Amino acid sequence: MKLFSLLILLVCLLSASCSRYGSGPWVYVTNEKSGTVSVIDSKKERVVDRIKVSRRVRGIRISPDGKYAYVASSTPFQQKAEPGDSRIDVIDTSNGKIVRTLDAGDDPEQMAISPDGSRLYVSNEDGGTCTVIDLNSGNEIATLITGIEPEGVTISPDGRWVYVTAETSSTVTVIDTSGPAVVDTLLVGQRPRDTAFSPDGTRAYVSAELGHNITIIDVATHKAIGNISLNEDARPVGVVVSQDNSKLYIANGRGNSVSVVDIPAEKIMSNVPVGERNWGIGLIHKNGKLYTANGLTGDVSVIDTATDTEITRIKTGDGPWGIAVKE
């Protein structure tokens, strides 16, 4: 019996599926004001860990292989900067330990990781730049000029393009990753916050917080080809596309709702009430659950996308901001 137990332990140590948290899917939530990351077990819909990271955390991404969570850390709003505030912390998703720290320019906010896991693209809000990092060496490859106050960073499914939204200039900077180099700048709706690519990479959807709309971009030409108007009380921030490319889900920020858009018809199907100031959004494709980070109510809303209804809320930390899903 003792030998059998030892064998089981050895298998767990060698297997990536044997983690401190158990089997997933998992939802990782950054809590901006408390400087933590909450880990949610999506099967039980409860927080199983709170990882202390820094004074302020916002953007979060999971590596393509699911092994790491990359978290953007910066100086708390209206506070004096301290050494080491601006950085990217790398968390081992099997145990919640910070295993690496990367320099990422001034005031990193959001990120994108290349499909092969070799590069990280980071928006530097105060710097007006996008920092490109080689994840093998940890060294900076390039610093590219973007629009004013860059925020959202999203990479196309094929890894060819990175779209960086800039709040103040209402633009999207297009980066060709083969350079890397800036190849285009697009004017979109007022105060763009985030981008979602269609699964086939032919379209991109850009949220405009003060424009109350979504700009549709033809990725082949990097041209705007349409707009989806939302309700006047909508303040769209996070966006995500369903795996079958039929629906677009939009976190409406201070509108306190999620809009569900029929992509082929380019029309709103429903508006789902959620917590207050929902910014980050994440979708588990396996079970159709959608999660939004509600900054003012300090919780995460869970939506059943089969019925487009909120099924529960989960308390996290102070000021939930970003969401990343590990399936």
Sequence and secondary structure as in RCSB ss.txt:
>XXXX:A:sequence
MKLFSLLILLVCLLSASCSRYGSGPWVYVTNEKSGTVSVIDSKKERVVDRIKVSRRVRGIRISPDGKYAYVASST
PFQQKAEPGDSRIDVIDTSNGKIVRTLDAGDDPEQMAISPDGSRLYVSNEDGGTCTVIDLNSGNEIATLITGIEP
EGVTISPDGRWVYVTAETSSTVTVIDTSGPAVVDTLLVGQRPRDTAFSPDGTRAYVSAELGHNITIIDVATHKAI
GNISLNEDARPVGVVVSQDNSKLYIANGRGNSVSVVDIPAEKIMSNVPVGERNWGIGLIHKNGKLYTANGLTGDV
SVIDTATDTEITRIKTGDGPWGIAVKE
>XXXX:A:secstr
 HHHHHHHHHHHHH TT  SS S  EEEEEETTTTEEEEEETTTTEEEEEEE  S EEEEEE TTSSEEEEEE  
 TTS   TT SEEEEEETTT  EEEEE   SSEEEEEE TTS EEEEEETTTTEEEEEETTT  EEEEEE SSSE
EEEEE TTSSEEEEEETTTTEEEEEETTTTEEEEEEE SSSEEEEEE TTSSEEEEEETTTTEEEEEETTTTEEE
EEEE  TT     EEE TTS EEEEE BTT EEEEEETTTTEEEEEEE SSSEEEEEEETTTTEEEEEETTTTEE
EEEETTTTEEEEEEE SSSEEEEEEE 
